[in-house]
C-alpha cells in the first residue's frame, strides 16, 4: 500500500483517557473493518504520569472502513471521555515550511509557488527606476465635469 493510500485509511482519535490501551482501541474500532495497525504514542514528558499523549492512530486495510469508523465513532464516549475521530493528516516534512532547518527560499515547494518570471522582474525594476510624475495620466482631464459622450 502506498503512503498516500495508507494515510487515507488511517483515522486520528483524540481526547483519550489515560487508561486507554492499544488493545482497547483495537476492540473499539474492529467492528468497522480489518485493522492493520494501532499507534498510541508514548508520553515523552518525564514529569507526566500519563502513559500516552492522549491521541492515537488506527490504520485500516481499506479507506472505506476508515470513513465508516469516523462516521460512527466521532463524538462517542470511550472510558468516560468524548473522543474526536477524524481522518488522519499526512505529517509535515521536517525540512519543509516554517520551522524547518532549511531556509524557506531554498525549499523546492516555496520556490515553485513564489517564482517570478524574468518579464515580471524586468517590469518591476523598470517601474522602480522611472521617476514618479504626479501629473502623469491626467492629460485628458483639462475640462471639469463628466466626459462628453
Secondary structure, 3 states (H helix, E strand, C coil): CCHHHHHHCEEEEECCCCCCCHHHHHHHHHHHCCEEEEECCECCCCCCCCCECCEEEEEECCHHHHHHHHHHHCCCEECCEECEEEECCCCCCCCCCCCCCCCHHHCHHHHHHHCCCHHHHHHHHHHHHCCCCCCCCCCCCCCCCCCCC
